[in-house]
Amino acid sequence: MLPLRNQGFSAMRKILSEAVFAYVLAPHTDAALEQLQQLLSPFSISQFYTDSWGAYLRLLDPQQHTVGKVNTQLY
C-alpha cells in the first residue's frame, strides 16, 4: 500500500493479514481525524501508534496514544 502524504488517514491493524477497518481521505485537519475516530468506534481500538502530527496529539487520549512505530508489526 502506497502512503498518501498529507492527503489523508488510514487505520490499519495486522491480524494474520492486513485489514483496513476504516479510512478518511481528506486534508490533515482535526475534523478528518474526528471523522476517522467515528468510523473506528465500533472496533473498540484501545491503542493508537502514530506520527507526531498535531491533531493526534490534541485529539487522542494520551493514555491510548504512542508516537512512533513500536508495536506496529507482528513479525
C-alpha contacts under 8 A as a table, 3 or more apart, distances in Angstrom:
res1	aa1	res2	aa2	distance
4	L	7	Q	5.54
4	L	8	G	6.41
4	L	9	F	7.86
5	R	8	G	7.32
6	N	27	P	6.53
6	N	28	H	6.18
7	Q	25	L	6.43
7	Q	26	A	5.62
7	Q	27	P	5.02
7	Q	28	H	6.57
8	G	24	V	6.02
8	G	25	L	4.36
8	G	26	A	4.61
8	G	27	P	5.63
8	G	28	H	6.18
8	G	32	A	7.84
9	F	23	Y	5.94
9	F	24	V	5.53
9	F	25	L	6.17
9	F	26	A	7.41
9	F	28	H	7.97
9	F	33	L	7.66
9	F	36	L	7.70
10	S	20	V	7.55
10	S	22	A	6.65
10	S	23	Y	4.56
10	S	24	V	6.56
10	S	25	L	7.96
11	A	20	V	6.27
11	A	21	F	6.36
11	A	22	A	5.84
11	A	23	Y	6.04
12	M	18	E	7.05
12	M	19	A	6.12
12	M	20	V	4.92
12	M	21	F	6.33
12	M	22	A	7.71
13	R	18	E	6.30
13	R	19	A	6.16
13	R	20	V	6.97
13	R	21	F	7.80
13	R	72	T	7.74
14	K	17	S	5.59
14	K	18	E	4.60
14	K	19	A	6.39
14	K	72	T	7.97
14	K	73	Q	7.03
14	K	74	L	7.05
15	I	18	E	6.23
15	I	19	A	7.23
20	V	23	Y	7.44
21	F	40	L	6.97
22	A	36	L	6.97
22	A	39	L	6.10
22	A	40	L	6.29
23	Y	36	L	6.37
23	Y	39	L	7.86
24	V	32	A	6.72
24	V	35	Q	7.23
24	V	36	L	5.92
26	A	29	T	7.82
26	A	32	A	6.20
27	P	32	A	7.09
28	H	32	A	6.60
28	H	33	L	7.75
29	T	32	A	5.29
29	T	33	L	6.68
29	T	55	A	6.97
30	D	33	L	5.23
30	D	34	E	6.18
30	D	55	A	5.42
30	D	59	L	7.64
31	A	34	E	4.99
31	A	35	Q	6.16
32	A	35	Q	5.05
32	A	36	L	6.26
33	L	36	L	4.97
33	L	37	Q	6.11
33	L	55	A	7.13
33	L	56	Y	7.71
33	L	59	L	7.99
34	E	37	Q	5.02
34	E	38	Q	6.31
34	E	59	L	7.88
35	Q	38	Q	5.12
35	Q	39	L	6.41
36	L	39	L	5.09
36	L	40	L	6.20
37	Q	40	L	5.06
37	Q	41	S	6.03
38	Q	41	S	5.23
39	L	42	P	7.20
40	L	43	F	5.66
40	L	44	S	7.27
40	L	45	I	7.22
41	S	44	S	5.67
41	S	45	I	7.29
45	I	48	F	7.64
46	S	64	Q	6.05
47	Q	64	Q	4.58
47	Q	65	H	5.86
47	Q	66	T	7.58
48	F	64	Q	6.04
48	F	65	H	4.83
48	F	66	T	6.16
49	Y	65	H	6.09
49	Y	66	T	4.90
49	Y	67	V	5.73
49	Y	68	G	6.04
49	Y	69	K	6.29
49	Y	70	V	7.42
49	Y	71	N	7.87
49	Y	72	T	7.02
50	T	53	W	7.94
50	T	56	Y	7.43
50	T	65	H	7.53
50	T	66	T	6.51
50	T	67	V	5.10
50	T	68	G	5.78
50	T	69	K	7.05
51	D	56	Y	7.95
51	D	67	V	5.28
51	D	68	G	5.74
51	D	69	K	7.98
52	S	56	Y	6.83
52	S	57	L	6.76
52	S	67	V	5.86
52	S	68	G	7.89
53	W	56	Y	5.73
53	W	57	L	6.76
54	G	57	L	5.09
54	G	58	R	6.12
55	A	58	R	4.91
55	A	59	L	5.72
55	A	60	L	7.81
56	Y	59	L	5.41
56	Y	60	L	5.38
57	L	60	L	6.04
57	L	62	P	7.50
60	L	64	Q	7.06
60	L	65	H	6.27
61	D	64	Q	5.35
61	D	65	H	6.18
62	P	65	H	5.00
62	P	66	T	7.59
69	K	72	T	5.51
70	V	73	Q	7.83
71	N	74	L	7.19
